[in-house]
Structures are given as structure tokens and as C-alpha cells.
């Protein structure tokens, strides 16, 4: 298997709810080094966690813009 096929399988398995350790054990030894496979698994953003923290990230970005505006207006 090449890297693109393994990356596609990793995304499908994690999206379907399979634990990351089981994904690693299923795909280990299929043409990719264990370190590269671990990197592919770890670099995939969990959609559930992204949804949970989406509002927090938006709030932090808005707060940074407000602070930048206050700093800009305060320096005048």
C-alpha cells in the first residue's frame, strides 16, 4: 500500500470511531514505517473535538482583534 491509501484508511477508520491504537495495530506493517504511520494517525484532527472547541477558538480570535484595536486606539 502507498502513503495515500494508508492516509485515506486512517481518516476513514478514525472518522468511524475506531480508537487510534486499534487503527495503528490494523495498519502497521502494510508498507509504511511505524513512525510515519504514527505521525499520520496523530496529525489527523478529530472532528468531534474540533466541533467542541470551535466556539472557544472563535472567541479567542475575537478577543485578540479587540485587544489589537484597543492597543491601536490607545497608542494615538
PyMOL commands that place a pseudoatom at each C-alpha (Angstrom):
pseudoatom trace, name=CA, resn=UNK, resi=1, chain=A, elem=C, hetatm=0, pos=[0.000, 0.000, 0.000]
pseudoatom trace, name=CA, resn=UNK, resi=2, chain=A, elem=C, hetatm=0, pos=[1.201, 3.505, -0.674]
pseudoatom trace, name=CA, resn=UNK, resi=3, chain=A, elem=C, hetatm=0, pos=[1.027, 6.510, 1.611]
pseudoatom trace, name=CA, resn=UNK, resi=4, chain=A, elem=C, hetatm=0, pos=[-2.141, 7.979, 0.070]
pseudoatom trace, name=CA, resn=UNK, resi=5, chain=A, elem=C, hetatm=0, pos=[-4.113, 4.759, 0.516]
pseudoatom trace, name=CA, resn=UNK, resi=6, chain=A, elem=C, hetatm=0, pos=[-2.996, 4.392, 4.123]
pseudoatom trace, name=CA, resn=UNK, resi=7, chain=A, elem=C, hetatm=0, pos=[-3.825, 8.053, 4.831]
pseudoatom trace, name=CA, resn=UNK, resi=8, chain=A, elem=C, hetatm=0, pos=[-7.300, 7.512, 3.360]
pseudoatom trace, name=CA, resn=UNK, resi=9, chain=A, elem=C, hetatm=0, pos=[-7.826, 4.410, 5.533]
pseudoatom trace, name=CA, resn=UNK, resi=10, chain=A, elem=C, hetatm=0, pos=[-6.633, 6.271, 8.636]
pseudoatom trace, name=CA, resn=UNK, resi=11, chain=A, elem=C, hetatm=0, pos=[-9.152, 9.073, 8.048]
pseudoatom trace, name=CA, resn=UNK, resi=12, chain=A, elem=C, hetatm=0, pos=[-11.992, 6.640, 7.408]
pseudoatom trace, name=CA, resn=UNK, resi=13, chain=A, elem=C, hetatm=0, pos=[-11.254, 4.490, 10.452]
pseudoatom trace, name=CA, resn=UNK, resi=14, chain=A, elem=C, hetatm=0, pos=[-10.864, 7.409, 12.849]
pseudoatom trace, name=CA, resn=UNK, resi=15, chain=A, elem=C, hetatm=0, pos=[-13.998, 9.121, 11.496]
pseudoatom trace, name=CA, resn=UNK, resi=16, chain=A, elem=C, hetatm=0, pos=[-15.970, 5.934, 12.057]
pseudoatom trace, name=CA, resn=UNK, resi=17, chain=A, elem=C, hetatm=0, pos=[-14.982, 5.887, 15.732]
pseudoatom trace, name=CA, resn=UNK, resi=18, chain=A, elem=C, hetatm=0, pos=[-12.226, 3.268, 15.795]
pseudoatom trace, name=CA, resn=UNK, resi=19, chain=A, elem=C, hetatm=0, pos=[-9.685, 4.022, 18.563]
pseudoatom trace, name=CA, resn=UNK, resi=20, chain=A, elem=C, hetatm=0, pos=[-6.323, 5.306, 17.367]
pseudoatom trace, name=CA, resn=UNK, resi=21, chain=A, elem=C, hetatm=0, pos=[-4.409, 2.420, 18.945]
pseudoatom trace, name=CA, resn=UNK, resi=22, chain=A, elem=C, hetatm=0, pos=[-6.514, -0.073, 17.019]
pseudoatom trace, name=CA, resn=UNK, resi=23, chain=A, elem=C, hetatm=0, pos=[-6.019, 1.875, 13.784]
pseudoatom trace, name=CA, resn=UNK, resi=24, chain=A, elem=C, hetatm=0, pos=[-2.269, 1.654, 14.364]
pseudoatom trace, name=CA, resn=UNK, resi=25, chain=A, elem=C, hetatm=0, pos=[-2.373, -2.084, 15.006]
pseudoatom trace, name=CA, resn=UNK, resi=26, chain=A, elem=C, hetatm=0, pos=[-4.527, -2.697, 11.903]
pseudoatom trace, name=CA, resn=UNK, resi=27, chain=A, elem=C, hetatm=0, pos=[-2.344, -0.699, 9.522]
pseudoatom trace, name=CA, resn=UNK, resi=28, chain=A, elem=C, hetatm=0, pos=[1.064, -1.482, 10.992]
pseudoatom trace, name=CA, resn=UNK, resi=29, chain=A, elem=C, hetatm=0, pos=[3.348, -3.377, 8.629]
pseudoatom trace, name=CA, resn=UNK, resi=30, chain=A, elem=C, hetatm=0, pos=[1.495, -2.536, 5.416]
pseudoatom trace, name=CA, resn=UNK, resi=31, chain=A, elem=C, hetatm=0, pos=[4.242, -0.698, 3.566]
pseudoatom trace, name=CA, resn=UNK, resi=32, chain=A, elem=C, hetatm=0, pos=[4.787, 2.313, 5.808]
pseudoatom trace, name=CA, resn=UNK, resi=33, chain=A, elem=C, hetatm=0, pos=[7.228, 2.695, 8.682]
pseudoatom trace, name=CA, resn=UNK, resi=34, chain=A, elem=C, hetatm=0, pos=[5.697, 2.698, 12.151]
pseudoatom trace, name=CA, resn=UNK, resi=35, chain=A, elem=C, hetatm=0, pos=[6.898, 6.245, 12.809]
pseudoatom trace, name=CA, resn=UNK, resi=36, chain=A, elem=C, hetatm=0, pos=[5.275, 7.567, 9.651]
pseudoatom trace, name=CA, resn=UNK, resi=37, chain=A, elem=C, hetatm=0, pos=[2.056, 5.719, 10.424]
pseudoatom trace, name=CA, resn=UNK, resi=38, chain=A, elem=C, hetatm=0, pos=[2.023, 7.124, 13.949]
pseudoatom trace, name=CA, resn=UNK, resi=39, chain=A, elem=C, hetatm=0, pos=[2.522, 10.625, 12.523]
pseudoatom trace, name=CA, resn=UNK, resi=40, chain=A, elem=C, hetatm=0, pos=[-0.403, 10.173, 10.103]
pseudoatom trace, name=CA, resn=UNK, resi=41, chain=A, elem=C, hetatm=0, pos=[-2.656, 8.998, 12.914]
pseudoatom trace, name=CA, resn=UNK, resi=42, chain=A, elem=C, hetatm=0, pos=[-1.579, 11.752, 15.318]
pseudoatom trace, name=CA, resn=UNK, resi=43, chain=A, elem=C, hetatm=0, pos=[-1.848, 14.539, 12.745]
pseudoatom trace, name=CA, resn=UNK, resi=44, chain=A, elem=C, hetatm=0, pos=[-5.473, 13.778, 11.895]
pseudoatom trace, name=CA, resn=UNK, resi=45, chain=A, elem=C, hetatm=0, pos=[-7.743, 16.259, 13.682]
pseudoatom trace, name=CA, resn=UNK, resi=46, chain=A, elem=C, hetatm=0, pos=[-10.614, 14.581, 15.500]
pseudoatom trace, name=CA, resn=UNK, resi=47, chain=A, elem=C, hetatm=0, pos=[-13.848, 16.069, 14.107]
pseudoatom trace, name=CA, resn=UNK, resi=48, chain=A, elem=C, hetatm=0, pos=[-15.670, 15.716, 17.432]
pseudoatom trace, name=CA, resn=UNK, resi=49, chain=A, elem=C, hetatm=0, pos=[-13.002, 17.672, 19.304]
pseudoatom trace, name=CA, resn=UNK, resi=50, chain=A, elem=C, hetatm=0, pos=[-12.893, 20.300, 16.551]
pseudoatom trace, name=CA, resn=UNK, resi=51, chain=A, elem=C, hetatm=0, pos=[-16.633, 20.805, 16.916]
pseudoatom trace, name=CA, resn=UNK, resi=52, chain=A, elem=C, hetatm=0, pos=[-16.401, 21.018, 20.712]
pseudoatom trace, name=CA, resn=UNK, resi=53, chain=A, elem=C, hetatm=0, pos=[-13.635, 23.651, 20.667]
pseudoatom trace, name=CA, resn=UNK, resi=54, chain=A, elem=C, hetatm=0, pos=[-14.838, 25.648, 17.643]
pseudoatom trace, name=CA, resn=UNK, resi=55, chain=A, elem=C, hetatm=0, pos=[-16.650, 28.273, 19.719]
pseudoatom trace, name=CA, resn=UNK, resi=56, chain=A, elem=C, hetatm=0, pos=[-13.678, 28.655, 22.081]
pseudoatom trace, name=CA, resn=UNK, resi=57, chain=A, elem=C, hetatm=0, pos=[-11.295, 29.275, 19.190]
pseudoatom trace, name=CA, resn=UNK, resi=58, chain=A, elem=C, hetatm=0, pos=[-13.646, 31.830, 17.635]
pseudoatom trace, name=CA, resn=UNK, resi=59, chain=A, elem=C, hetatm=0, pos=[-13.912, 33.634, 20.988]
pseudoatom trace, name=CA, resn=UNK, resi=60, chain=A, elem=C, hetatm=0, pos=[-10.113, 33.724, 21.373]
pseudoatom trace, name=CA, resn=UNK, resi=61, chain=A, elem=C, hetatm=0, pos=[-9.680, 35.174, 17.878]
pseudoatom trace, name=CA, resn=UNK, resi=62, chain=A, elem=C, hetatm=0, pos=[-12.326, 37.831, 18.524]
pseudoatom trace, name=CA, resn=UNK, resi=63, chain=A, elem=C, hetatm=0, pos=[-10.630, 38.728, 21.796]
pseudoatom trace, name=CA, resn=UNK, resi=64, chain=A, elem=C, hetatm=0, pos=[-7.286, 39.151, 20.010]
pseudoatom trace, name=CA, resn=UNK, resi=65, chain=A, elem=C, hetatm=0, pos=[-8.866, 41.550, 17.497]
pseudoatom trace, name=CA, resn=UNK, resi=66, chain=A, elem=C, hetatm=0, pos=[-10.449, 43.570, 20.306]
pseudoatom trace, name=CA, resn=UNK, resi=67, chain=A, elem=C, hetatm=0, pos=[-7.102, 43.790, 22.123]
pseudoatom trace, name=CA, resn=UNK, resi=68, chain=A, elem=C, hetatm=0, pos=[-5.363, 44.874, 18.917]
pseudoatom trace, name=CA, resn=UNK, resi=69, chain=A, elem=C, hetatm=0, pos=[-7.994, 47.579, 18.333]
pseudoatom trace, name=CA, resn=UNK, resi=70, chain=A, elem=C, hetatm=0, pos=[-7.655, 48.849, 21.896]
pseudoatom trace, name=CA, resn=UNK, resi=71, chain=A, elem=C, hetatm=0, pos=[-3.859, 48.909, 21.587]
pseudoatom trace, name=CA, resn=UNK, resi=72, chain=A, elem=C, hetatm=0, pos=[-4.079, 50.768, 18.270]
pseudoatom trace, name=CA, resn=UNK, resi=73, chain=A, elem=C, hetatm=0, pos=[-6.519, 53.357, 19.612]
pseudoatom trace, name=CA, resn=UNK, resi=74, chain=A, elem=C, hetatm=0, pos=[-4.611, 53.684, 22.893]
pseudoatom trace, name=CA, resn=UNK, resi=75, chain=A, elem=C, hetatm=0, pos=[-1.332, 54.483, 21.176]
pseudoatom trace, name=CA, resn=UNK, resi=76, chain=A, elem=C, hetatm=0, pos=[-2.766, 57.565, 19.442]
for i in range(1, 76): cmd.bond("trace and resi %d" % i, "trace and resi %d" % (i + 1))
show_as sticks, trace
zoom trace
